[in-house]
Amino acid sequence: MCGIVGYIGDRQAYPILIKGLQRLEYRGYDSAGIALLHDDKLNIYKTKGKVSDLIHYTENKDIEGTIGIAHTRWATHGEPNEINAHPHYSQSKKLALIHNGIIENYSILKEGLTKHGFTFQSETDTEVLVQLIEYMKNKKQVDLSTAVQLALNQVVGAYAIAVIERNHPDVIIAARKSSPLVIGIGENEYFLASDASAIIEYTRKVVYLADEEIVTLERGKGIKIKTIANVEKTPEVQELEMTLSQLEKGGFPHFMLKEIFEQPKTLSDCMRGRVNVDENNITLSGFIDNKEKFLNAKRIIITACGTSWHAALIGMYAFEEFARIPVEVEYSSEFRYRKPVINKNDVVIAISQSGETADTLAAVQLAKSQGAFIFGICNVVGSSLARNTDSGCYTHVGPEIGVASTKAFTAQVTVLTMLALIIAEEKRTIEKELYLKIIKELGKIPEKIATILKQNDAIADFSKIFTYAQNFIYLGRGYNYPVALEGALKLKEISYIHAEGLPAAEMKHGPIALIHQEMPVIVIATNSSTYEKIISNIQEIKARKGKIISIITEGDITVKNLSNYTISIPPAEECLVPLLSVIPLQLLAYHIAIAKGCDVDQPRNLAKSVTVE
Protein backbone atom coordinates (compact mmCIF):
# COMPACT_ATOMS: atom_id res chain seq x y z
CA MET A 1 0.00 0.00 0.00
CA CYS A 2 2.86 2.39 0.74
CA GLY A 3 5.75 3.07 -1.62
CA ILE A 4 9.35 2.59 -0.56
CA VAL A 5 12.56 3.34 -2.41
CA GLY A 6 16.26 3.21 -1.55
CA TYR A 7 19.64 3.95 -3.12
CA ILE A 8 23.30 3.30 -2.38
CA GLY A 9 26.10 4.11 -4.81
CA ASP A 10 28.27 6.92 -6.10
CA ARG A 11 25.52 9.36 -7.11
CA GLN A 12 23.61 11.81 -4.98
CA ALA A 13 20.71 9.85 -3.53
CA TYR A 14 18.14 12.65 -3.11
CA PRO A 15 17.07 13.17 -6.76
CA ILE A 16 16.92 9.42 -7.34
CA LEU A 17 14.80 8.87 -4.26
CA ILE A 18 12.45 11.75 -5.03
CA LYS A 19 11.91 10.60 -8.60
CA GLY A 20 11.31 7.08 -7.28
CA LEU A 21 8.69 8.38 -4.84
CA GLN A 22 6.95 10.23 -7.66
CA ARG A 23 6.75 6.99 -9.62
CA LEU A 24 5.39 5.18 -6.57
CA GLU A 25 2.96 7.83 -5.39
CA TYR A 26 0.05 5.82 -6.79
CA ARG A 27 0.66 3.45 -3.84
CA GLY A 28 -0.19 6.13 -1.26
CA TYR A 29 0.02 9.86 -0.85
CA ASP A 30 -0.98 10.69 2.73
CA SER A 31 2.57 11.70 3.66
CA ALA A 32 6.12 11.43 2.38
CA GLY A 33 9.60 11.34 3.86
CA ILE A 34 13.27 10.73 3.19
CA ALA A 35 16.35 9.70 5.20
CA LEU A 36 19.88 10.52 4.03
CA LEU A 37 23.29 9.61 5.42
CA HIS A 38 26.04 12.22 5.03
CA ASP A 39 29.14 13.15 7.06
CA ASP A 40 28.17 10.95 9.98
CA LYS A 41 24.72 12.54 10.08
CA LEU A 42 21.44 10.72 9.59
CA ASN A 43 18.96 13.34 8.39
CA ILE A 44 15.24 12.62 8.21
CA TYR A 45 12.80 14.99 6.51
CA LYS A 46 9.11 14.20 6.31
CA THR A 47 5.81 15.96 5.90
CA LYS A 48 2.08 15.40 5.58
CA GLY A 49 0.81 15.43 2.01
CA LYS A 50 2.25 14.43 -1.34
CA VAL A 51 5.78 14.12 -2.64
CA SER A 52 5.52 17.69 -3.97
CA ASP A 53 5.07 18.84 -0.36
CA LEU A 54 8.22 16.97 0.63
CA ILE A 55 10.17 18.61 -2.20
CA HIS A 56 9.04 22.02 -1.00
CA TYR A 57 9.88 21.16 2.62
CA THR A 58 13.46 20.13 1.78
CA GLU A 59 14.30 23.16 -0.34
CA ASN A 60 16.66 24.66 2.24
CA LYS A 61 17.73 21.45 3.96
CA ASP A 62 20.92 19.41 3.84
CA ILE A 63 20.10 16.83 1.18
CA GLU A 64 23.61 15.59 0.54
CA GLY A 65 24.42 11.88 0.66
CA THR A 66 24.99 8.89 -1.58
CA ILE A 67 22.86 6.55 0.49
CA GLY A 68 19.25 6.98 1.52
CA ILE A 69 15.74 5.60 1.83
CA ALA A 70 12.38 7.24 1.17
CA HIS A 71 8.68 6.57 1.63
CA THR A 72 5.24 7.67 0.45
CA ARG A 73 2.49 6.58 2.82
CA TRP A 74 -1.02 5.22 2.71
CA ALA A 75 -2.06 5.50 6.35
CA THR A 76 -2.98 2.40 8.37
CA HIS A 77 -1.88 2.85 12.00
CA GLY A 78 -2.07 6.49 12.98
CA GLU A 79 -3.56 9.45 11.16
CA PRO A 80 -1.74 10.95 8.18
CA ASN A 81 0.49 13.62 9.71
CA GLU A 82 4.16 14.54 9.95
CA ILE A 83 4.80 12.56 13.16
CA ASN A 84 3.38 9.35 11.73
CA ALA A 85 5.13 9.77 8.40
CA HIS A 86 8.09 7.53 7.53
CA PRO A 87 11.07 7.19 7.90
CA HIS A 88 11.13 6.61 11.66
CA TYR A 89 14.14 7.06 13.89
CA SER A 90 15.09 4.55 16.52
CA GLN A 91 15.33 5.92 20.06
CA SER A 92 19.06 6.67 19.73
CA LYS A 93 18.48 8.17 16.27
CA LYS A 94 21.16 5.87 14.95
CA LEU A 95 18.72 3.89 12.81
CA ALA A 96 16.09 4.98 10.28
CA LEU A 97 13.45 2.65 8.86
CA ILE A 98 10.70 2.69 6.21
CA HIS A 99 7.94 0.11 6.02
CA ASN A 100 5.11 -1.05 3.79
CA GLY A 101 2.70 -3.45 5.47
CA ILE A 102 1.16 -4.04 8.89
CA ILE A 103 2.79 -5.39 12.04
CA GLU A 104 -0.18 -7.20 13.60
CA ASN A 105 1.40 -7.82 17.02
CA TYR A 106 2.84 -4.32 17.35
CA SER A 107 0.89 -3.53 20.53
CA ILE A 108 2.42 -6.52 22.36
CA LEU A 109 5.88 -5.63 21.11
CA LYS A 110 5.37 -2.00 22.06
CA GLU A 111 4.35 -2.96 25.60
CA GLY A 112 7.50 -5.07 26.01
CA LEU A 113 9.77 -2.35 24.63
CA THR A 114 8.18 0.25 26.90
CA LYS A 115 9.13 -1.90 29.90
CA HIS A 116 12.73 -1.78 28.67
CA GLY A 117 12.72 2.02 28.65
CA PHE A 118 11.77 2.76 25.05
CA THR A 119 9.54 5.73 24.32
CA PHE A 120 7.51 6.33 21.18
CA GLN A 121 6.86 9.49 19.22
CA SER A 122 4.25 8.21 16.78
CA GLU A 123 1.13 6.06 16.65
CA THR A 124 2.54 3.75 14.00
CA ASP A 125 3.37 0.07 14.07
CA THR A 126 6.50 0.92 12.07
CA GLU A 127 8.17 2.83 14.88
CA VAL A 128 7.77 -0.26 17.06
CA LEU A 129 9.74 -2.28 14.52
CA VAL A 130 12.69 0.11 14.32
CA GLN A 131 12.83 0.23 18.13
CA LEU A 132 12.77 -3.56 18.25
CA ILE A 133 15.66 -3.77 15.80
CA GLU A 134 17.68 -1.36 17.93
CA TYR A 135 16.83 -3.34 21.05
CA MET A 136 18.05 -6.56 19.44
CA LYS A 137 21.20 -4.90 18.15
CA ASN A 138 22.18 -3.56 21.55
CA LYS A 139 21.12 -6.53 23.63
CA LYS A 140 22.73 -9.18 21.43
CA GLN A 141 25.66 -6.99 20.32
CA VAL A 142 25.17 -7.96 16.69
CA ASP A 143 25.40 -6.21 13.33
CA LEU A 144 22.39 -4.57 11.70
CA SER A 145 21.56 -7.49 9.41
CA THR A 146 21.45 -9.93 12.32
CA ALA A 147 19.43 -7.49 14.42
CA VAL A 148 16.85 -7.23 11.62
CA GLN A 149 16.75 -11.02 11.39
CA LEU A 150 16.19 -11.42 15.12
CA ALA A 151 13.52 -8.73 15.18
CA LEU A 152 11.59 -10.13 12.23
CA ASN A 153 11.43 -13.52 13.91
CA GLN A 154 9.24 -11.87 16.53
CA VAL A 155 7.01 -10.05 14.07
CA VAL A 156 3.55 -11.19 13.02
CA GLY A 157 2.22 -9.52 9.90
CA ALA A 158 3.31 -8.18 6.54
CA TYR A 159 6.29 -6.05 5.74
CA ALA A 160 8.65 -4.65 3.16
CA ILE A 161 11.30 -2.68 5.03
CA ALA A 162 14.55 -0.86 4.47
CA VAL A 163 16.79 0.33 7.29
CA ILE A 164 20.02 2.33 7.42
CA GLU A 165 22.46 2.99 10.28
CA ARG A 166 24.31 6.21 11.02
CA ASN A 167 27.52 4.40 12.05
CA HIS A 168 27.60 2.25 8.91
CA PRO A 169 27.05 4.54 5.91
CA ASP A 170 27.82 1.85 3.33
CA VAL A 171 24.96 -0.57 4.01
CA ILE A 172 21.20 -0.82 3.47
CA ILE A 173 19.36 -3.77 4.95
CA ALA A 174 16.00 -4.65 3.45
CA ALA A 175 13.48 -7.47 3.91
CA ARG A 176 10.01 -8.57 2.83
CA LYS A 177 7.07 -10.74 3.74
CA SER A 178 3.75 -10.46 1.90
CA SER A 179 4.65 -6.99 0.61
CA PRO A 180 6.59 -6.52 -2.63
CA LEU A 181 10.24 -5.51 -2.81
CA VAL A 182 12.54 -5.43 -5.82
CA ILE A 183 16.31 -4.82 -5.86
CA GLY A 184 17.87 -3.03 -8.84
CA ILE A 185 21.50 -3.69 -9.81
CA GLY A 186 23.47 -0.94 -11.48
CA GLU A 187 27.17 -0.16 -12.02
CA ASN A 188 28.62 -0.02 -8.50
CA GLU A 189 25.21 0.95 -7.16
CA TYR A 190 22.01 -0.64 -5.89
CA PHE A 191 18.38 0.43 -5.83
CA LEU A 192 15.37 -0.92 -3.99
CA ALA A 193 11.70 -0.20 -4.45
CA SER A 194 8.16 -1.45 -3.94
CA ASP A 195 7.96 -2.06 -7.66
CA ALA A 196 10.21 -1.77 -10.67
CA SER A 197 8.58 1.39 -12.03
CA ALA A 198 10.64 3.41 -9.53
CA ILE A 199 13.98 2.17 -10.82
CA ILE A 200 13.46 1.35 -14.52
CA GLU A 201 15.14 4.63 -15.44
CA TYR A 202 18.42 3.43 -13.91
CA THR A 203 18.64 -0.31 -14.50
CA ARG A 204 16.92 -3.30 -16.05
CA LYS A 205 18.67 -5.89 -13.90
CA VAL A 206 16.54 -6.76 -10.86
CA VAL A 207 16.14 -9.31 -8.10
CA TYR A 208 12.69 -9.90 -6.64
CA LEU A 209 12.88 -10.75 -2.95
CA ALA A 210 10.82 -13.71 -1.79
CA ASP A 211 8.90 -13.91 1.48
CA GLU A 212 11.00 -13.86 4.65
CA GLU A 213 14.18 -12.92 2.80
CA ILE A 214 16.64 -10.29 4.03
CA VAL A 215 19.02 -8.57 1.65
CA THR A 216 22.24 -6.72 2.45
CA LEU A 217 23.20 -4.04 -0.05
CA GLU A 218 26.78 -3.00 0.67
CA ARG A 219 28.71 -0.41 -1.25
CA GLY A 220 31.37 -2.02 -3.42
CA LYS A 221 30.21 -5.55 -2.66
CA GLY A 222 27.66 -7.98 -4.09
CA ILE A 223 24.14 -8.66 -2.94
CA LYS A 224 23.77 -10.99 0.01
CA ILE A 225 20.43 -12.66 0.70
CA LYS A 226 19.43 -14.82 3.64
CA THR A 227 16.14 -15.89 5.16
CA ILE A 228 14.94 -14.97 8.63
CA ALA A 229 15.84 -18.58 9.47
CA ASN A 230 19.44 -17.70 8.48
CA VAL A 231 19.51 -19.77 5.29
CA GLU A 232 21.68 -18.19 2.57
CA LYS A 233 20.07 -17.71 -0.86
CA THR A 234 21.53 -17.13 -4.32
CA PRO A 235 20.11 -13.99 -5.96
CA GLU A 236 18.15 -14.69 -9.17
CA VAL A 237 18.76 -11.76 -11.53
CA GLN A 238 15.98 -10.96 -14.03
CA GLU A 239 15.63 -8.51 -16.91
CA LEU A 240 12.80 -5.96 -16.81
CA GLU A 241 10.42 -5.83 -19.78
CA MET A 242 8.72 -2.46 -19.17
CA THR A 243 9.94 0.74 -20.77
CA LEU A 244 10.25 4.25 -19.39
CA SER A 245 7.78 5.60 -21.95
CA GLN A 246 5.10 3.37 -20.48
CA LEU A 247 5.41 5.29 -17.22
CA GLU A 248 4.86 8.73 -18.78
CA LYS A 249 1.54 10.41 -19.59
CA GLY A 250 2.30 10.65 -23.30
CA GLY A 251 0.54 14.01 -23.78
CA PHE A 252 -2.59 13.08 -21.84
CA PRO A 253 -3.59 15.23 -18.85
CA HIS A 254 -3.93 12.19 -16.58
CA PHE A 255 -2.71 8.61 -16.45
CA MET A 256 -6.29 7.41 -16.20
CA LEU A 257 -7.31 8.95 -19.50
CA LYS A 258 -4.11 7.70 -21.14
CA GLU A 259 -4.82 4.18 -19.91
CA ILE A 260 -8.44 4.31 -21.12
CA PHE A 261 -7.20 5.33 -24.57
CA GLU A 262 -4.48 2.67 -24.53
CA GLN A 263 -7.01 -0.16 -24.47
CA PRO A 264 -7.08 -0.86 -28.22
CA LYS A 265 -3.33 -1.42 -28.02
CA THR A 266 -3.23 -3.18 -24.66
CA LEU A 267 -5.90 -5.68 -25.65
CA SER A 268 -4.03 -6.34 -28.90
CA ASP A 269 -0.93 -6.99 -26.77
CA CYS A 270 -2.93 -9.21 -24.44
CA MET A 271 -4.19 -11.33 -27.34
CA ARG A 272 -0.98 -11.33 -29.39
CA GLY A 273 0.23 -14.88 -29.97
CA ARG A 274 -2.86 -16.21 -28.20
CA VAL A 275 -5.83 -15.41 -30.42
CA ASN A 276 -4.94 -16.72 -33.86
CA VAL A 277 -7.69 -15.45 -36.16
CA ASP A 278 -6.11 -16.88 -39.31
CA GLU A 279 -5.67 -20.32 -37.77
CA ASN A 280 -9.02 -20.21 -35.95
CA ASN A 281 -7.71 -21.11 -32.53
CA ILE A 282 -6.71 -19.79 -29.13
CA THR A 283 -3.45 -20.75 -27.46
CA LEU A 284 -2.65 -20.26 -23.78
CA SER A 285 0.51 -21.95 -22.55
CA GLY A 286 -0.75 -21.87 -18.94
CA PHE A 287 -3.67 -24.03 -20.09
CA ILE A 288 -1.74 -26.32 -22.42
CA ASP A 289 0.73 -27.25 -19.70
CA ASN A 290 -2.09 -28.10 -17.29
CA LYS A 291 -4.87 -29.19 -19.62
CA GLU A 292 -6.04 -32.16 -17.55
CA LYS A 293 -6.47 -30.04 -14.42
CA PHE A 294 -9.02 -27.87 -16.21
CA LEU A 295 -10.74 -30.65 -18.14
CA ASN A 296 -11.20 -32.75 -15.01
CA ALA A 297 -12.21 -29.86 -12.77
CA LYS A 298 -15.49 -30.40 -10.95
CA ARG A 299 -15.63 -26.74 -10.00
CA ILE A 300 -13.82 -23.49 -10.66
CA ILE A 301 -13.44 -20.94 -7.87
CA ILE A 302 -12.40 -17.44 -8.90
CA THR A 303 -11.09 -15.22 -6.11
CA ALA A 304 -10.33 -11.52 -6.42
CA CYS A 305 -10.98 -8.04 -4.99
CA GLY A 306 -12.45 -4.82 -6.36
CA THR A 307 -12.31 -4.40 -10.12
CA SER A 308 -10.75 -7.85 -10.50
CA TRP A 309 -13.80 -9.31 -8.75
CA HIS A 310 -16.05 -7.71 -11.35
CA ALA A 311 -13.92 -9.26 -14.10
CA ALA A 312 -14.28 -12.58 -12.28
CA LEU A 313 -18.07 -12.36 -12.46
CA ILE A 314 -17.89 -11.97 -16.24
CA GLY A 315 -15.53 -14.93 -16.32
CA MET A 316 -18.09 -16.96 -14.39
CA TYR A 317 -20.73 -16.27 -17.03
CA ALA A 318 -18.34 -17.37 -19.80
CA PHE A 319 -17.11 -20.53 -18.06
CA GLU A 320 -20.60 -21.70 -17.28
CA GLU A 321 -22.06 -20.83 -20.68
CA PHE A 322 -19.30 -22.32 -22.80
CA ALA A 323 -17.28 -24.79 -20.70
CA ARG A 324 -20.27 -25.94 -18.61
CA ILE A 325 -18.24 -26.03 -15.40
CA PRO A 326 -19.81 -24.77 -12.14
CA VAL A 327 -18.14 -21.56 -11.02
CA GLU A 328 -18.08 -19.68 -7.72
CA VAL A 329 -16.78 -16.13 -7.49
CA GLU A 330 -15.40 -15.15 -4.11
CA TYR A 331 -14.17 -11.97 -2.52
CA SER A 332 -10.67 -12.93 -1.43
CA SER A 333 -11.12 -11.21 1.91
CA GLU A 334 -14.16 -13.36 2.73
CA PHE A 335 -12.93 -16.56 1.13
CA ARG A 336 -9.92 -16.84 3.41
CA TYR A 337 -11.93 -16.48 6.60
CA ARG A 338 -15.11 -18.44 6.08
CA LYS A 339 -13.61 -21.93 6.08
CA PRO A 340 -14.52 -22.76 2.48
CA VAL A 341 -14.84 -26.32 1.23
CA ILE A 342 -12.02 -26.85 -1.26
CA ASN A 343 -11.33 -30.14 -3.01
CA LYS A 344 -8.27 -31.46 -4.83
CA ASN A 345 -10.18 -31.52 -8.12
CA ASP A 346 -11.08 -27.83 -7.84
CA VAL A 347 -9.34 -25.20 -9.93
CA VAL A 348 -8.85 -21.88 -8.16
CA ILE A 349 -8.26 -18.84 -10.39
CA ALA A 350 -6.77 -15.87 -8.53
CA ILE A 351 -6.87 -12.45 -10.19
CA SER A 352 -4.85 -9.37 -9.22
CA GLN A 353 -3.55 -6.56 -11.42
CA SER A 354 -0.46 -6.03 -9.27
CA GLY A 355 -0.08 -9.61 -8.17
CA GLU A 356 0.47 -8.26 -4.66
CA THR A 357 -3.09 -7.96 -3.29
CA ALA A 358 -2.75 -9.22 0.28
CA ASP A 359 -6.19 -10.80 0.58
CA THR A 360 -5.86 -12.61 -2.75
CA LEU A 361 -2.42 -13.95 -1.88
CA ALA A 362 -3.77 -15.23 1.44
CA ALA A 363 -6.67 -16.89 -0.40
CA VAL A 364 -4.15 -18.59 -2.69
CA GLN A 365 -2.22 -19.96 0.27
CA LEU A 366 -5.43 -21.32 1.79
CA ALA A 367 -6.47 -23.03 -1.44
CA LYS A 368 -2.97 -24.48 -1.95
CA SER A 369 -2.95 -25.91 1.56
CA GLN A 370 -6.09 -27.87 0.69
CA GLY A 371 -4.68 -29.30 -2.51
CA ALA A 372 -6.40 -27.21 -5.18
CA PHE A 373 -4.71 -26.32 -8.46
CA ILE A 374 -4.03 -22.56 -8.56
CA PHE A 375 -4.07 -20.50 -11.75
CA GLY A 376 -3.05 -16.85 -11.51
CA ILE A 377 -4.01 -13.92 -13.72
CA CYS A 378 -1.94 -10.77 -13.17
CA ASN A 379 -0.18 -7.97 -14.97
CA VAL A 380 3.15 -7.68 -13.18
CA VAL A 381 5.92 -10.08 -14.14
CA GLY A 382 7.71 -11.51 -11.12
CA SER A 383 4.92 -10.56 -8.71
CA SER A 384 4.08 -12.59 -5.62
CA LEU A 385 1.00 -14.06 -7.31
CA ALA A 386 3.05 -15.20 -10.28
CA ARG A 387 5.53 -16.91 -7.96
CA ASN A 388 2.95 -18.56 -5.71
CA THR A 389 0.57 -20.12 -8.24
CA ASP A 390 0.89 -23.43 -10.09
CA SER A 391 0.36 -21.81 -13.47
CA GLY A 392 -1.12 -18.67 -14.90
CA CYS A 393 -1.37 -16.00 -17.52
CA TYR A 394 0.02 -12.48 -17.70
CA THR A 395 -2.27 -9.80 -19.11
CA HIS A 396 0.62 -7.86 -20.72
CA VAL A 397 -0.99 -4.41 -20.64
CA GLY A 398 2.02 -2.54 -19.29
CA PRO A 399 2.14 -0.55 -16.04
CA GLU A 400 -1.19 0.80 -14.85
CA ILE A 401 -0.45 3.98 -12.89
CA GLY A 402 -3.94 5.44 -12.45
CA VAL A 403 -5.39 4.23 -9.17
CA ALA A 404 -8.78 3.49 -10.75
CA SER A 405 -8.24 0.36 -12.83
CA THR A 406 -9.27 0.52 -16.50
CA LYS A 407 -7.06 -1.32 -18.96
CA ALA A 408 -6.39 -4.03 -16.37
CA PHE A 409 -10.11 -4.80 -16.21
CA THR A 410 -10.59 -5.29 -19.94
CA ALA A 411 -7.43 -7.42 -20.11
CA GLN A 412 -8.59 -9.63 -17.24
CA VAL A 413 -11.96 -10.12 -18.95
CA THR A 414 -10.15 -10.96 -22.19
CA VAL A 415 -7.95 -13.58 -20.52
CA LEU A 416 -10.91 -15.18 -18.73
CA THR A 417 -12.88 -15.28 -21.98
CA MET A 418 -9.98 -16.88 -23.84
CA LEU A 419 -9.58 -19.46 -21.09
CA ALA A 420 -13.30 -20.29 -21.06
CA LEU A 421 -13.29 -20.73 -24.84
CA ILE A 422 -10.21 -22.92 -24.98
CA ILE A 423 -11.59 -25.20 -22.25
CA ALA A 424 -14.94 -25.36 -24.02
CA GLU A 425 -13.27 -26.27 -27.30
CA GLU A 426 -11.31 -29.07 -25.64
CA LYS A 427 -14.44 -30.37 -23.88
CA ARG A 428 -16.56 -30.02 -27.03
CA THR A 429 -19.16 -28.05 -25.08
CA ILE A 430 -19.25 -25.20 -27.59
CA GLU A 431 -20.41 -25.43 -31.19
CA LYS A 432 -17.52 -25.09 -33.60
CA GLU A 433 -19.26 -22.37 -35.56
CA LEU A 434 -19.79 -20.25 -32.46
CA TYR A 435 -16.21 -20.84 -31.30
CA LEU A 436 -14.81 -19.63 -34.61
CA LYS A 437 -17.18 -16.67 -34.69
CA ILE A 438 -16.09 -15.48 -31.24
CA ILE A 439 -12.40 -15.84 -32.18
CA LYS A 440 -12.97 -13.56 -35.17
CA GLU A 441 -14.92 -11.13 -32.99
CA LEU A 442 -12.12 -11.05 -30.40
CA GLY A 443 -9.72 -9.95 -33.08
CA LYS A 444 -12.01 -6.99 -33.92
CA ILE A 445 -12.46 -5.78 -30.33
CA PRO A 446 -9.49 -3.35 -30.31
CA GLU A 447 -10.74 -1.45 -33.39
CA LYS A 448 -14.28 -1.38 -31.96
CA ILE A 449 -12.98 0.17 -28.75
CA ALA A 450 -11.18 2.75 -30.87
CA THR A 451 -14.51 3.78 -32.43
CA ILE A 452 -16.10 4.19 -28.99
CA LEU A 453 -13.25 6.43 -27.88
CA LYS A 454 -14.17 8.87 -30.67
CA GLN A 455 -17.18 9.84 -28.54
CA ASN A 456 -14.91 11.14 -25.78
CA ASP A 457 -15.61 14.82 -26.43
CA ALA A 458 -19.38 14.29 -26.48
CA ILE A 459 -19.23 12.33 -23.22
CA ALA A 460 -17.10 15.06 -21.66
CA ASP A 461 -19.68 17.64 -22.69
CA PHE A 462 -22.79 16.08 -21.16
CA SER A 463 -20.89 14.77 -18.11
CA LYS A 464 -20.83 18.34 -16.77
CA ILE A 465 -24.59 18.12 -16.21
CA PHE A 466 -24.11 15.46 -13.54
CA THR A 467 -21.39 17.19 -11.57
CA TYR A 468 -23.70 17.95 -8.70
CA ALA A 469 -25.51 14.62 -8.54
CA GLN A 470 -25.22 12.94 -5.16
CA ASN A 471 -26.25 9.45 -6.21
CA PHE A 472 -26.21 7.26 -9.32
CA ILE A 473 -27.78 3.93 -10.12
CA TYR A 474 -26.19 1.62 -12.70
CA LEU A 475 -28.27 -1.19 -14.22
CA GLY A 476 -27.27 -4.15 -16.35
CA ARG A 477 -28.38 -7.71 -17.08
CA GLY A 478 -26.45 -10.87 -17.89
CA TYR A 479 -22.89 -10.14 -18.95
CA ASN A 480 -23.55 -6.44 -18.44
CA TYR A 481 -24.50 -6.73 -14.77
CA PRO A 482 -20.82 -6.93 -13.66
CA VAL A 483 -20.15 -3.99 -15.99
CA ALA A 484 -22.77 -1.99 -14.08
CA LEU A 485 -20.94 -2.83 -10.85
CA GLU A 486 -17.64 -1.76 -12.38
CA GLY A 487 -19.08 1.49 -13.73
CA ALA A 488 -20.47 2.36 -10.30
CA LEU A 489 -17.14 1.59 -8.68
CA LYS A 490 -15.28 3.86 -11.08
CA LEU A 491 -17.61 6.75 -10.30
CA LYS A 492 -17.27 6.22 -6.56
CA GLU A 493 -13.49 5.94 -6.68
CA ILE A 494 -12.68 9.13 -8.51
CA SER A 495 -15.68 11.49 -8.21
CA TYR A 496 -16.74 10.59 -4.64
CA ILE A 497 -20.36 10.33 -5.79
CA HIS A 498 -22.30 7.48 -4.24
CA ALA A 499 -23.24 4.94 -6.89
CA GLU A 500 -24.86 1.54 -6.81
CA GLY A 501 -24.70 -1.17 -9.44
CA LEU A 502 -27.68 -3.51 -9.69
CA PRO A 503 -29.07 -6.31 -11.84
CA ALA A 504 -31.74 -4.38 -13.75
CA ALA A 505 -34.55 -6.74 -12.77
CA GLU A 506 -33.75 -6.24 -9.08
CA MET A 507 -34.48 -2.53 -9.25
CA LYS A 508 -38.19 -3.12 -8.65
CA HIS A 509 -37.41 -5.17 -5.53
CA GLY A 510 -36.70 -2.10 -3.45
CA PRO A 511 -34.25 0.31 -5.15
CA ILE A 512 -36.98 1.72 -7.41
CA ALA A 513 -38.05 3.71 -4.34
CA LEU A 514 -34.95 5.85 -4.94
CA ILE A 515 -35.98 6.93 -8.42
CA HIS A 516 -36.98 10.59 -8.84
CA GLN A 517 -36.31 13.41 -11.29
CA GLU A 518 -32.91 14.19 -9.77
CA MET A 519 -31.67 10.58 -9.85
CA PRO A 520 -29.40 9.71 -12.82
CA VAL A 521 -29.75 6.09 -13.89
CA ILE A 522 -27.23 4.54 -16.22
CA VAL A 523 -28.66 1.58 -18.11
CA ILE A 524 -26.56 -0.78 -20.18
CA ALA A 525 -29.14 -1.63 -22.84
CA THR A 526 -27.19 -3.29 -25.62
CA ASN A 527 -28.70 -5.89 -27.93
CA SER A 528 -28.77 -9.14 -26.00
CA SER A 529 -30.97 -12.05 -24.97
CA THR A 530 -32.52 -9.78 -22.30
CA TYR A 531 -33.03 -6.73 -24.51
CA GLU A 532 -36.84 -6.65 -24.24
CA LYS A 533 -36.64 -7.05 -20.47
CA ILE A 534 -34.25 -4.12 -20.04
CA ILE A 535 -36.56 -1.92 -22.14
CA SER A 536 -39.25 -2.66 -19.58
CA ASN A 537 -36.85 -1.58 -16.82
CA ILE A 538 -36.17 1.69 -18.68
CA GLN A 539 -39.92 2.31 -18.97
CA GLU A 540 -40.25 1.87 -15.21
CA ILE A 541 -37.54 4.50 -14.61
CA LYS A 542 -38.99 6.89 -17.17
CA ALA A 543 -42.43 6.64 -15.56
CA ARG A 544 -40.85 7.92 -12.34
CA LYS A 545 -38.99 10.76 -14.08
CA GLY A 546 -35.49 9.36 -13.55
CA LYS A 547 -32.72 10.77 -15.77
CA ILE A 548 -31.70 7.95 -18.12
CA ILE A 549 -28.23 7.59 -19.65
CA SER A 550 -28.17 4.49 -21.84
CA ILE A 551 -25.35 2.49 -23.36
CA ILE A 552 -26.86 1.19 -26.60
CA THR A 553 -25.87 -0.80 -29.66
CA GLU A 554 -25.28 1.32 -32.77
CA GLY A 555 -28.52 1.94 -34.66
CA ASP A 556 -30.86 1.32 -31.71
CA ILE A 557 -33.60 3.93 -32.02
CA THR A 558 -35.99 2.40 -29.47
CA VAL A 559 -33.81 2.87 -26.40
CA LYS A 560 -32.44 6.16 -27.73
CA ASN A 561 -35.94 7.62 -27.80
CA LEU A 562 -36.56 6.51 -24.22
CA SER A 563 -33.32 8.01 -22.90
CA ASN A 564 -32.12 11.47 -21.98
CA TYR A 565 -28.60 10.69 -23.20
CA THR A 566 -27.10 7.77 -25.08
CA ILE A 567 -23.66 6.43 -25.85
CA SER A 568 -23.45 3.87 -28.62
CA ILE A 569 -21.13 0.91 -29.02
CA PRO A 570 -20.57 -1.38 -32.03
CA PRO A 571 -22.41 -4.73 -32.09
CA ALA A 572 -20.56 -7.78 -30.77
CA GLU A 573 -21.13 -11.28 -29.49
CA GLU A 574 -22.91 -11.11 -26.16
CA CYS A 575 -19.97 -12.55 -24.22
CA LEU A 576 -17.68 -9.83 -25.61
CA VAL A 577 -20.00 -6.86 -25.06
CA PRO A 578 -18.49 -6.07 -21.59
CA LEU A 579 -15.20 -5.20 -23.31
CA LEU A 580 -17.10 -2.48 -25.17
CA SER A 581 -19.84 -1.38 -22.78
CA VAL A 582 -17.36 -0.62 -19.98
CA ILE A 583 -15.47 1.97 -22.07
CA PRO A 584 -18.21 4.66 -21.98
CA LEU A 585 -18.56 4.12 -18.22
CA GLN A 586 -14.83 4.65 -17.71
CA LEU A 587 -15.00 7.88 -19.72
CA LEU A 588 -18.15 9.04 -17.96
CA ALA A 589 -16.62 8.57 -14.51
CA TYR A 590 -13.44 10.32 -15.61
CA HIS A 591 -15.18 13.37 -17.05
CA ILE A 592 -17.61 13.78 -14.14
CA ALA A 593 -14.64 13.68 -11.75
CA ILE A 594 -12.70 16.21 -13.84
CA ALA A 595 -15.71 18.52 -13.95
CA LYS A 596 -15.84 18.31 -10.15
CA GLY A 597 -12.15 19.18 -9.86
CA CYS A 598 -11.13 15.81 -8.41
CA ASP A 599 -7.66 14.28 -8.62
CA VAL A 600 -8.49 11.28 -10.79
CA ASP A 601 -5.03 9.70 -10.67
CA GLN A 602 -4.72 9.96 -6.91
CA PRO A 603 -8.24 9.85 -5.44
CA ARG A 604 -8.57 10.40 -1.72
CA ASN A 605 -8.05 7.51 0.70
CA LEU A 606 -7.11 5.07 -2.06
CA ALA A 607 -3.97 3.34 -3.22
CA LYS A 608 -3.29 1.32 -6.33
CA SER A 609 -2.11 -1.89 -4.78
CA VAL A 610 -3.77 -3.06 -1.56
CA THR A 611 -0.92 -4.94 0.06
CA VAL A 612 -2.39 -4.82 3.57
CA GLU A 613 -5.59 -6.23 5.02
Secondary structure, 3 states (H helix, E strand, C coil): CCEEEEEECCCCHHHHHHHHHHHHHHHCCCEEEEEEEECCEEEEEEEECCHHHHHHHCCCCCCCCCEEEEEEECCCCCCCCCCCCCCEECCCCCEEEEEEEEECCHHHHHHHHHHCCCCCCCCCHHHHHHHHHHHHHHHHCCCHHHHHHHHHCCCCEEEEEEEEECCEEEEEEEEEEECCCEEEECCCCEEEECCHHHCCCCCCEEEECCCCEEEEEECCCCCEEEECCCCEECCCCEECCCCHHHHCCCCCCCHHHHHHHCHHHHHHHHHCCCEECCCCEECCHHHHCCHHHHHCCCEEEEEECHHHHHHHHHHHHHHHHHHCCCEEEEEHHHHCCCCCCCCCCEEEEEEECCCCCHHHHHHHHHHHHCCCEEEEEECCCCCHHHHHCCEEEECCCCCCCCCCCCHHHHHHHHHHHHHHHHHHHHHCCCCHHHHHHHHHHHHHHHHHHHHHHCCHHHHHHHHHHHCCCCEEEEEECCCHHHHHHHHHHHHHHHHCCEEEEEEHHHHHCCHHHHCCCCCEEEEECCCCCCHHHHHHHHHHHHHCCCEEEEEEECCCHHHHHHCCEEEEECCCCHHHHHHHHHHHHHHHHHHHHHHCCCCCCCCCCCCCCCCCC
